[in-house]
Amino acid sequence: MAIITLTTDFGEKDHFVGATKGAIFSELNEINIVDISHSISPFNISEAAYIIQNAYSSFPKGTIHLIGIDSELSPENKHIAVKLDDHYFICANNGIMSMICNEIAPEKIVEINIHDKVETNFPVLDIFVKVACHIARGGTLDVIGKVINTIKPIKNLIPFVNDEQNQIIGSVIYIDNYGNVVTNIKRPFFESVQKLRKFEVSARNHKFDKIYTKFTDIIDFSVEESKRNVDGKGLVVFNSSGYLEIAVYKSNCLTVGGASTLMGLKNMDTVTVNFYKN
């Protein structure tokens, strides 16, 4: 049975998610629909790209990923369907796919051209669902679009390295449920520039000279538990997806706050890494 995943910025209050699922079920009697997230910040392309990149590969090959972020059709915002890593992605050509395509080459990209056959002002419901169900029935991408070779990139996707090779300038691309701040600096990229040198990570007026493997590495377990005093302490880790992340140990955005609020960091803010001779 085919799987269609949904990732949108629709939220849970309105009818959009339910209507989209209803349209899929109206087209296909047997289908599995899985919600990845409907809590993407409105029109936040980098946030959606990060979530999709880190979720899609957990699904079986052949899964169809419907992405409803900034999807209104315009001359500068076409619709595409992409086959990549034996998965299918249906979305606007607004940069969402560039984070995945930067690491894995697409097998095929088509610009969807069925709009003249469907009257719509809700493309996720009327266009993306049609395409997803067509693929789920075994249909090919050539039927619903014309082949293209490139997709629109996300600005600031790749961190900048200065000519002296002693500084990386990255940016915040995602803030998670705990208020942890994820940058666009991946571990292999960091290590290729670092070359075993000492470093300092800077975000606003906060500086760190150590990167942990996991959050609990900040704890000195030889110290009595009542005397450790690490809750609320800032730290830097390479997260489970391999991205440099600035965090606060045992943060809670609803009470004590997280790295984003306590350090004043928001989406696309600059994070700098300076390297020094040992």
Buried (B, 14 or more C-beta within 10 A) or exposed (E): EBBBBBBBBBEEEEEBBEBBBEBBEEBBEEBBBEEBBBBBBEEBBBBBBBBBBBBBEEBEEEBBBBBBBBBEBEEEBBBBBBBBBEBBBBBBBBBBBBBBBBEEEBEBBBBBEBBEEEEEEBBBBBBBBBBBBBBBEEEEBEEBBEEBEEBBBBEBBBBEBEEEEBBBBBBBBBBBEBBBBBBBBBBEBBEEBBEEEEBEBBBEEBEBEEBBEEBEEBEEEEEEEEEBEBEBBBBBBBBEEBBBBBBBBEBBBEEBBBBBBBBEBEBEBBBBBBBEEE
